[in-house]
Amino acid sequence: TAIGNARMLLYDVVFLVLNLALYTAHEKKFGALTTDDFSQIVSSVSNDGDDILQHSPTGVCTNPNRCLQAMDYSGRRDKGCSILLAIFFVILCLGSWTLAFCWWQLDMDAEEYTVFDADEVQHYATLLLVGTVMVFCHLVFEFFTWREFQFSAPLKKDGQPWNVSRDGIPPGRLNSIFGLPCLWFSSPAAYEDLRVWVTLAGPNVAGLSRTYDTERPLPAVRRVVAEELAFYAMREPSCAAQVRQCLLSAKLYDKRNRIFLKRPLLGEVNAQGRPGVRVTGLRAWGAESRHEDFFQVDLKNCEPPSELGLELVFFDSRTGELIVPHLPGEIVDEGGMDSLRHTNSPKCLRIQNTRCE
């Protein structure tokens, strides 16, 4: 419908502004499904603390955490903005459709009704229909990205991580309807560990004050975009090997103070007053507190830092086979495809926690 008056032009301007806002929110979430920026960052950054490890007597020469540095993450404000934006568009669509139905109830051919003509109402309804479809598609996309990429399998009754090949599909109504997600963590503790490592290695700590205080709080990032690791690992065998090495061997490194840290053993306290960090905002899975303290390691006395200790596992839903990529430097068959064990399209990528608790 052609623009017939100023109000119809106003409808078009409002429609374009709202769709631009919706597109911006969608593009920010969709960008995590591509690996171009991630691979560029991985190739341009260096491992944290390698210069420190090379001069230590621990025998550890590298900290392969480049993938953790390249990972995107979101804070609590991002979650709040996404929820508020979705609520705003839903209320806007409902209110706009209510107004449209009220107009349709009026007799548009009556001589005394001259505020809105039929062409204007038709123009308004057309824009509203297109906008509603776009909002609906965005909400569906948000739901499936949440369901496919943010699932952590529940612990079994004995406290052990869930093993899909042995225990079957995890319980849950969505799992029974849609099947296994594309990416999942075998236990909530695995995801919490990844949050801690990314929090300390990410650039979010760069602007904070440099104080060596064990009790200083450092809020953990709300969500790490683990699907970036998944898509990058599925590009080729060498990428899968790099991601697996990172998840297994990345050291706990505090970028702000440039120190390596360790997770204290059960009952261990910081009696020597070592520099350290307290990470807050963690999900307390059966614990009393929602924070965790880490202490600086004594590299001169050959005390090793804590490693992330997560295992990268591909799951082939056709055969139920668990597939583990080879680490860099391991001997593989010609072509390197043996690292994926003769399957080119695994349905799921599982990140499994191997840390003993």
FENRATA-V186934 format. One record per residue. RES is the residue in one letter. PHI is phi in radians with two decimals (NA if undefined). PSI is psi in degrees with one decimal (999 if undefined). OMEGA is omega as a letter, one per 30 degrees, with the letter a starting at -180 (* if undefined). Layout:
# FENRATA-V186934
res->{RES RES}
phi->{PHI PHI}
psi->{PSI PSI}
omega->{OMEGA OMEGA}
This chain:
# FENRATA-V186934
res->{T A I G N A R M L L Y D V V F L V L N L A L Y T A H E K K F G A L T T D D F S Q I V S S V S N D G D D I L Q H S P T G V C T N P N R C L Q A M D Y S G R R D K G C S I L L A I F F V I L C L G S W T L A F C W W Q L D M D A E E Y T V F D A D E V Q H Y A T L L L V G T V M V F C H L V F E F F T W R E F Q F S A P L K K D G Q P W N V S R D G I P P G R L N S I F G L P C L W F S S P A A Y E D L R V W V T L A G P N V A G L S R T Y D T E R P L P A V R R V V A E E L A F Y A M R E P S C A A Q V R Q C L L S A K L Y D K R N R I F L K R P L L G E V N A Q G R P G V R V T G L R A W G A E S R H E D F F Q V D L K N C E P P S E L G L E L V F F D S R T G E L I V P H L P G E I V D E G G M D S L R H T N S P K C L R I Q N T R C E}
phi->{NA -1.25 -1.33 -1.79 -2.70 -1.18 -1.16 -1.15 -1.14 -1.10 -1.01 -1.13 -1.14 -1.09 -1.06 -1.17 -1.13 -1.15 -1.21 -1.15 -1.13 -1.16 -1.14 -1.10 -1.13 -1.20 -1.15 -1.12 -1.33 -1.23 -1.07 -1.24 -1.53 -1.93 -1.99 -1.12 -1.15 -1.08 -1.15 -1.18 -1.18 -1.04 -1.35 -1.79 -1.72 -1.96 -1.18 -1.27 1.28 -1.10 -1.16 -1.28 -1.19 -1.17 -1.82 -1.89 -1.51 -1.30 1.52 -1.59 -1.89 -2.59 -2.19 -1.31 -2.01 -1.08 -1.14 -1.19 -1.15 -1.46 -1.20 -1.47 -2.66 -2.30 -1.77 -1.18 -1.14 -1.09 -1.10 -1.09 -1.15 -1.12 -1.17 -1.12 -1.13 -1.13 -1.10 -1.06 -1.20 -1.14 -1.11 -1.10 -1.15 -1.11 -1.13 -1.17 -1.19 -1.07 -1.11 -1.11 -1.17 -1.13 -1.10 -1.16 -1.34 -1.42 -1.44 -1.21 -1.60 -1.20 -1.18 -1.34 -1.73 -2.22 -1.26 -2.18 -1.68 -1.14 -1.12 -1.19 -1.15 -1.13 -1.10 -1.08 -1.16 -1.14 -1.09 -1.14 -1.12 -1.10 -1.12 -1.14 -1.10 -1.15 -1.11 -1.08 -1.11 -1.14 -1.15 -1.11 -1.09 -1.07 -1.12 -1.30 -1.17 -1.15 -1.26 -1.48 -2.15 -2.23 -1.78 -2.08 -1.14 -1.26 -1.25 -1.31 -1.09 -1.52 1.49 -1.54 -1.10 -1.33 -1.98 -1.13 -1.15 -1.84 -1.78 1.47 -1.24 -1.06 -1.17 2.48 -1.15 -1.16 -1.15 -1.24 -1.52 -1.75 1.48 -1.20 -1.29 -1.23 -2.48 -2.67 -1.79 -1.30 -2.76 -1.06 -1.14 -1.12 -1.19 -1.12 -1.07 -1.11 -1.07 -1.13 -1.12 -1.21 -1.04 -1.33 -1.62 -1.38 -1.29 -1.18 -1.61 -1.18 -1.52 -1.45 -1.21 -1.61 -2.30 -1.57 -2.28 -1.06 -1.57 -1.16 -1.51 -2.24 -1.12 -1.28 -1.07 -1.18 -2.57 -1.73 -1.49 -1.20 -1.13 -1.10 -1.08 -1.12 -1.18 -1.16 -1.17 -1.53 -1.19 -2.85 -1.02 -1.15 -1.19 -1.08 -1.13 -1.16 -1.15 -1.11 -1.10 -1.11 -1.15 -1.37 -2.04 -1.08 -1.46 -1.36 -2.22 -1.62 -1.18 -1.16 -1.77 0.99 -2.33 -1.57 -2.15 -2.32 -1.51 -1.14 -1.25 -1.05 1.51 -1.35 -2.13 -1.52 -1.21 -1.53 1.16 -1.17 -1.06 -2.88 -2.62 -1.99 -1.68 -1.90 1.39 -1.47 -1.48 -1.50 -1.42 1.45 -1.72 -1.45 -1.94 -1.97 -2.45 -2.56 -1.76 -2.29 -2.00 -1.20 -1.54 -1.72 -1.14 -1.14 -1.74 1.09 -1.51 -1.40 -1.32 -1.23 -1.86 -1.10 1.19 -1.73 -1.90 -1.58 -2.36 -1.59 -2.09 -1.61 -1.20 -1.30 -1.94 1.29 -1.55 -1.61 -2.13 -1.93 -1.14 -1.28 -1.35 -1.02 1.65 -1.30 -1.34 -2.23 -1.18 -1.04 1.69 1.35 -1.33 -1.13 -1.18 -1.85 0.88 0.86 -2.33 -1.79 -2.41 -1.13 -1.29 -2.21 -2.06 -1.88 -1.94 -1.89 -1.48 -1.92 -1.30 -1.36 -2.17}
psi->{133.5 156.0 116.3 -19.9 -178.2 -33.5 -38.7 -36.0 -39.2 -40.3 -43.9 -41.8 -45.5 -40.7 -44.3 -40.7 -45.5 -39.2 -31.6 -40.6 -41.4 -39.0 -39.1 -43.8 -40.2 -41.3 -34.2 -39.7 -37.5 -26.5 -25.1 -15.0 -1.8 154.4 7.8 -51.2 -39.6 -48.0 -32.8 -40.3 -41.6 -39.5 -15.6 -17.8 163.6 162.9 140.0 135.3 12.9 -34.1 -31.7 -42.3 -34.3 -21.7 15.3 153.7 15.4 -18.9 -6.1 125.4 -12.3 156.2 90.2 71.1 22.8 -36.3 -34.9 -36.8 -32.0 -12.2 139.5 157.7 167.6 152.0 -177.0 -32.3 -37.4 -42.3 -44.2 -41.0 -39.9 -43.4 -44.8 -38.2 -42.2 -43.3 -40.7 -46.1 -36.1 -47.0 -39.2 -43.4 -43.6 -44.8 -39.8 -39.9 -34.4 -43.2 -40.7 -41.8 -33.5 -39.9 -42.4 -21.4 -17.7 154.3 100.0 -18.7 -3.1 141.4 -32.2 -9.7 103.3 5.6 -48.4 134.7 173.8 -38.5 -37.0 -42.2 -38.7 -40.8 -43.8 -45.5 -34.6 -46.8 -40.0 -39.2 -45.2 -44.3 -37.5 -40.8 -40.2 -41.8 -42.5 -44.1 -37.8 -42.4 -37.9 -42.3 -43.3 -41.2 -45.3 -31.6 -37.4 -43.4 -36.2 -23.6 -1.8 35.3 133.1 123.4 141.2 154.9 150.1 173.6 -28.2 4.8 3.4 153.2 153.6 130.5 110.3 -39.8 -26.1 -35.1 -7.4 -167.4 134.3 153.0 155.5 141.9 -39.7 -38.0 -36.0 -26.7 -50.0 -10.8 -165.2 145.4 172.1 -32.7 133.9 159.8 139.1 -10.8 152.5 -30.6 -31.6 -43.3 -38.2 -39.7 -42.2 -38.4 -42.2 -47.5 -41.4 -36.8 -45.9 -28.6 -13.1 166.3 -3.5 -16.3 -4.1 -35.0 0.0 159.8 147.3 96.2 132.6 82.1 117.5 -29.2 -0.4 133.1 141.5 108.1 133.0 147.3 144.5 -43.0 134.3 140.2 79.6 -19.1 -21.8 -42.9 -40.2 -50.4 -36.0 -40.1 -27.5 0.3 -48.1 163.5 -36.3 -35.1 -41.4 -39.7 -39.5 -42.6 -41.7 -42.1 -38.8 -48.5 -32.4 -44.0 2.8 127.8 153.9 107.4 129.3 105.5 -29.4 -46.2 -3.1 51.3 150.4 145.2 165.2 151.7 122.4 148.1 168.1 121.8 -6.2 137.0 161.6 70.9 -28.1 1.0 38.5 150.7 147.7 -165.5 146.1 119.5 122.6 172.7 18.8 156.6 121.6 91.5 86.7 1.0 163.3 -28.8 162.8 29.6 168.2 137.9 142.4 143.6 152.8 140.6 155.4 90.1 -30.3 -27.9 23.1 31.4 116.5 148.1 162.3 143.7 154.4 -44.6 31.9 146.3 131.7 123.6 127.8 141.3 121.3 108.3 -19.0 -37.5 -12.6 18.1 137.5 129.7 122.7 122.0 153.2 149.6 156.8 135.6 -14.2 148.1 127.5 170.4 165.2 132.9 -19.7 -1.0 -7.1 -18.2 -19.0 9.0 59.3 35.8 130.3 -13.0 66.4 140.2 -39.1 150.5 118.6 137.7 113.1 140.0 126.9 2.0 131.6 138.2 999}
omega->{l l a l a a l l l l a a l l a a a l l l l l l l a a l l a a l a l a a l a a l l a a a a l l a l l l l a a l l a a a l a a l a a a l l l a a l a l l a l l l l l l a l l l l l a l l l l l l a l l l l l l l a l a l a a a a a a a a l l a l a l l l l a l l a l l l l l l l l l l l l l l a a l l a a a a a l a l l l a l l a l a l a a a a a a l a a a l l l a a a a l l a l l a l l a l l l l l l a a l l a a a a a a a a a a a l l a a a a a l a l l a a l a a l l l a a l a a l a a a l l l l l a l l a a a l a l a l a a a l l l a l l a l a l a l a a a l a l a a l l a l l l a l l l a a l l l a l a l l l a a l l l a l l l a l l a l a l l l a a a a a l a a l l l l l l a l l a a l a l l l l l l a a l a a l a l a l l a l l *}
